[in-house]
């Protein structure tokens, strides 16, 4: 089987790593010194049994610590294509209600 011609334009060095389920941290290093560490936690809403996912997102977005882009400590949660795809994978919509304590998104 012949390879496409454009495949030869790729770098010759390739790094392949195994995916390991673990915590995700962001480290800030300045002048070779560790200055800050932040654990990255995926966005999620916790159901209360009566509010829709959309309402739970609106409630979270009303917190003063949330803002657009990275201006504030936390970023606003948006219902975009990626969010809808995740909800669809779990047979949910923005108008679905989650059981109390159940995590979504």
ROLUMMAR-677556 format. One record per residue: x, y, z of N, C-alpha, C in turn; chain. Coordinates in nm, 2 decimals. Example, Ala and Ser with C-alpha at 12.3 -4.5 7.8 and 13.67 -1.06 7.14 Angstrom:
<pts>
{pt {1.32 -0.57 0.78} {1.23 -0.45 0.78} {1.32 -0.33 0.78} A};
{pt {1.28 -0.22 0.71} {1.37 -0.11 0.71} {1.29 0.00 0.79} A};
</pts>
This chain:
<pts>
{pt {0.08 -0.12 0.00} {0.00 0.00 0.00} {0.09 0.12 0.00} A};
{pt {0.07 0.21 -0.09} {0.15 0.34 -0.10} {0.09 0.44 -0.01} A};
{pt {0.17 0.52 0.05} {0.13 0.63 0.14} {0.10 0.75 0.05} A};
{pt {0.01 0.84 0.09} {-0.01 0.96 0.02} {0.11 1.05 0.02} A};
{pt {0.13 1.13 -0.08} {0.26 1.21 -0.09} {0.27 1.31 0.02} A};
{pt {0.16 1.37 0.07} {0.17 1.47 0.17} {0.21 1.41 0.31} A};
{pt {0.21 1.28 0.33} {0.25 1.22 0.45} {0.39 1.24 0.48} A};
{pt {0.47 1.26 0.38} {0.62 1.28 0.39} {0.65 1.42 0.44} A};
{pt {0.56 1.51 0.44} {0.58 1.64 0.49} {0.57 1.65 0.64} A};
{pt {0.52 1.55 0.70} {0.50 1.55 0.85} {0.64 1.54 0.91} A};
{pt {0.65 1.59 1.04} {0.78 1.57 1.11} {0.81 1.43 1.13} A};
{pt {0.94 1.40 1.13} {0.98 1.26 1.14} {0.98 1.21 1.28} A};
{pt {0.98 1.30 1.38} {0.97 1.26 1.52} {0.83 1.27 1.57} A};
{pt {0.78 1.16 1.62} {0.64 1.16 1.67} {0.64 1.10 1.82} A};
{pt {0.57 1.16 1.90} {0.56 1.12 2.04} {0.42 1.06 2.06} A};
{pt {0.42 0.93 2.10} {0.29 0.86 2.13} {0.29 0.83 2.28} A};
{pt {0.18 0.88 2.34} {0.17 0.86 2.49} {0.04 0.78 2.52} A};
{pt {0.04 0.71 2.62} {-0.08 0.63 2.67} {-0.16 0.73 2.75} A};
{pt {-0.29 0.73 2.73} {-0.38 0.81 2.81} {-0.40 0.75 2.94} A};
{pt {-0.39 0.82 3.05} {-0.41 0.78 3.18} {-0.51 0.86 3.25} A};
{pt {-0.62 0.80 3.30} {-0.72 0.88 3.37} {-0.67 0.93 3.50} A};
{pt {-0.66 1.06 3.52} {-0.60 1.12 3.64} {-0.65 1.26 3.65} A};
{pt {-0.60 1.33 3.76} {-0.63 1.47 3.78} {-0.56 1.55 3.68} A};
{pt {-0.61 1.67 3.65} {-0.55 1.76 3.56} {-0.51 1.89 3.63} A};
{pt {-0.39 1.92 3.63} {-0.34 2.04 3.70} {-0.27 2.14 3.60} A};
{pt {-0.28 2.26 3.62} {-0.21 2.37 3.55} {-0.11 2.43 3.64} A};
{pt {0.02 2.43 3.60} {0.13 2.48 3.68} {0.18 2.61 3.62} A};
{pt {0.21 2.71 3.71} {0.27 2.83 3.66} {0.41 2.84 3.72} A};
{pt {0.51 2.84 3.62} {0.65 2.84 3.66} {0.71 2.97 3.60} A};
{pt {0.77 3.05 3.69} {0.84 3.17 3.65} {0.98 3.16 3.70} A};
{pt {1.08 3.19 3.61} {1.22 3.18 3.65} {1.25 3.05 3.72} A};
{pt {1.20 2.94 3.66} {1.23 2.80 3.71} {1.18 2.78 3.85} A};
{pt {1.08 2.87 3.90} {1.02 2.85 4.03} {0.87 2.83 4.01} A};
{pt {0.82 2.73 4.08} {0.68 2.70 4.08} {0.61 2.81 4.16} A};
{pt {0.52 2.88 4.10} {0.45 3.00 4.16} {0.31 2.97 4.20} A};
{pt {0.24 2.88 4.12} {0.10 2.85 4.14} {0.06 2.72 4.08} A};
{pt {-0.04 2.66 4.14} {-0.09 2.53 4.09} {-0.25 2.54 4.10} A};
{pt {-0.31 2.51 3.99} {-0.46 2.51 3.99} {-0.51 2.37 3.93} A};
{pt {-0.60 2.31 4.01} {-0.66 2.19 3.96} {-0.77 2.22 3.86} A};
{pt {-0.77 2.16 3.74} {-0.87 2.19 3.64} {-0.98 2.08 3.66} A};
{pt {-1.10 2.13 3.68} {-1.22 2.04 3.70} {-1.32 2.07 3.59} A};
{pt {-1.36 1.97 3.52} {-1.46 1.99 3.41} {-1.59 2.06 3.47} A};
{pt {-1.65 2.14 3.39} {-1.77 2.20 3.43} {-1.88 2.10 3.44} A};
{pt {-1.96 2.12 3.55} {-2.07 2.03 3.57} {-2.18 2.10 3.65} A};
{pt {-2.30 2.06 3.64} {-2.41 2.11 3.73} {-2.46 1.99 3.81} A};
{pt {-2.51 2.02 3.93} {-2.56 1.91 4.01} {-2.71 1.93 4.02} A};
{pt {-2.79 1.83 3.99} {-2.93 1.84 3.99} {-2.99 1.86 4.12} A};
{pt {-3.11 1.93 4.12} {-3.18 1.95 4.25} {-3.32 1.88 4.25} A};
{pt {-3.35 1.82 4.14} {-3.47 1.74 4.12} {-3.58 1.82 4.06} A};
{pt {-3.57 1.96 4.05} {-3.68 2.04 3.99} {-3.63 2.13 3.88} A};
{pt {-3.51 2.18 3.89} {-3.46 2.28 3.79} {-3.41 2.20 3.67} A};
{pt {-3.42 2.27 3.55} {-3.37 2.21 3.43} {-3.22 2.24 3.43} A};
{pt {-3.15 2.17 3.34} {-3.00 2.19 3.32} {-2.98 2.33 3.28} A};
{pt {-3.06 2.39 3.19} {-3.04 2.53 3.15} {-3.06 2.62 3.27} A};
{pt {-3.16 2.60 3.36} {-3.18 2.68 3.48} {-3.06 2.67 3.57} A};
{pt {-3.01 2.55 3.59} {-2.89 2.53 3.68} {-2.77 2.60 3.62} A};
{pt {-2.75 2.60 3.49} {-2.64 2.67 3.43} {-2.66 2.82 3.45} A};
{pt {-2.78 2.87 3.43} {-2.81 3.02 3.45} {-2.78 3.06 3.60} A};
{pt {-2.81 2.97 3.69} {-2.79 3.00 3.83} {-2.63 3.00 3.86} A};
{pt {-2.56 2.91 3.80} {-2.42 2.91 3.82} {-2.35 3.03 3.75} A};
{pt {-2.40 3.07 3.64} {-2.35 3.19 3.57} {-2.38 3.32 3.64} A};
{pt {-2.48 3.32 3.73} {-2.51 3.45 3.80} {-2.41 3.47 3.91} A};
{pt {-2.32 3.38 3.94} {-2.22 3.40 4.05} {-2.12 3.51 4.00} A};
{pt {-2.09 3.60 4.09} {-2.00 3.71 4.06} {-1.86 3.67 4.02} A};
{pt {-1.82 3.55 4.05} {-1.69 3.50 4.01} {-1.68 3.45 3.87} A};
{pt {-1.80 3.44 3.80} {-1.80 3.40 3.66} {-1.81 3.52 3.57} A};
{pt {-1.73 3.51 3.46} {-1.73 3.62 3.36} {-1.71 3.56 3.22} A};
{pt {-1.71 3.65 3.12} {-1.68 3.61 2.99} {-1.53 3.59 2.97} A};
{pt {-1.50 3.49 2.89} {-1.36 3.45 2.86} {-1.29 3.42 2.99} A};
{pt {-1.17 3.47 3.01} {-1.09 3.45 3.13} {-1.07 3.57 3.21} A};
{pt {-1.17 3.67 3.20} {-1.16 3.79 3.27} {-1.17 3.77 3.42} A};
{pt {-1.26 3.68 3.46} {-1.29 3.65 3.60} {-1.22 3.52 3.64} A};
{pt {-1.24 3.49 3.77} {-1.18 3.36 3.82} {-1.24 3.24 3.75} A};
{pt {-1.37 3.24 3.72} {-1.43 3.13 3.65} {-1.50 3.18 3.52} A};
{pt {-1.50 3.10 3.42} {-1.56 3.14 3.29} {-1.71 3.10 3.29} A};
{pt {-1.79 3.18 3.23} {-1.94 3.14 3.21} {-1.95 3.01 3.14} A};
{pt {-2.05 2.94 3.18} {-2.09 2.81 3.11} {-2.18 2.85 3.00} A};
{pt {-2.15 2.80 2.88} {-2.23 2.82 2.76} {-2.29 2.69 2.71} A};
{pt {-2.41 2.70 2.66} {-2.47 2.58 2.59} {-2.44 2.59 2.45} A};
{pt {-2.32 2.53 2.41} {-2.28 2.54 2.27} {-2.29 2.39 2.21} A};
{pt {-2.23 2.38 2.09} {-2.24 2.25 2.03} {-2.17 2.14 2.11} A};
{pt {-2.06 2.17 2.18} {-1.99 2.07 2.26} {-2.08 2.03 2.38} A};
{pt {-2.14 2.12 2.44} {-2.23 2.10 2.55} {-2.35 2.01 2.51} A};
{pt {-2.41 2.05 2.40} {-2.52 1.97 2.35} {-2.48 1.83 2.31} A};
{pt {-2.36 1.81 2.26} {-2.32 1.68 2.22} {-2.30 1.59 2.35} A};
{pt {-2.25 1.65 2.45} {-2.23 1.57 2.58} {-2.37 1.54 2.64} A};
{pt {-2.46 1.63 2.64} {-2.59 1.61 2.69} {-2.66 1.49 2.60} A};
{pt {-2.64 1.50 2.47} {-2.70 1.40 2.39} {-2.65 1.26 2.42} A};
{pt {-2.52 1.25 2.45} {-2.46 1.12 2.48} {-2.52 1.06 2.60} A};
{pt {-2.57 1.15 2.69} {-2.64 1.10 2.82} {-2.79 1.11 2.81} A};
{pt {-2.84 1.12 2.68} {-2.99 1.12 2.66} {-3.05 1.24 2.74} A};
{pt {-2.99 1.35 2.74} {-3.04 1.47 2.81} {-3.04 1.59 2.71} A};
{pt {-3.12 1.69 2.75} {-3.13 1.81 2.67} {-3.11 1.93 2.78} A};
{pt {-3.10 2.05 2.73} {-3.09 2.16 2.83} {-3.22 2.17 2.91} A};
{pt {-3.33 2.12 2.86} {-3.46 2.12 2.94} {-3.48 2.00 3.03} A};
{pt {-3.39 1.91 3.03} {-3.40 1.79 3.12} {-3.38 1.83 3.27} A};
{pt {-3.44 1.76 3.36} {-3.42 1.78 3.50} {-3.34 1.66 3.55} A};
{pt {-3.24 1.69 3.63} {-3.16 1.58 3.69} {-3.20 1.55 3.83} A};
{pt {-3.19 1.43 3.87} {-3.22 1.39 4.00} {-3.14 1.46 4.10} A};
{pt {-3.18 1.48 4.23} {-3.10 1.55 4.33} {-2.97 1.49 4.35} A};
{pt {-2.86 1.57 4.34} {-2.73 1.52 4.36} {-2.66 1.46 4.23} A};
{pt {-2.74 1.44 4.12} {-2.68 1.38 4.00} {-2.61 1.49 3.93} A};
{pt {-2.48 1.45 3.88} {-2.40 1.54 3.81} {-2.43 1.53 3.66} A};
{pt {-2.42 1.65 3.59} {-2.45 1.65 3.45} {-2.35 1.74 3.38} A};
{pt {-2.33 1.72 3.26} {-2.23 1.80 3.17} {-2.10 1.76 3.20} A};
</pts>
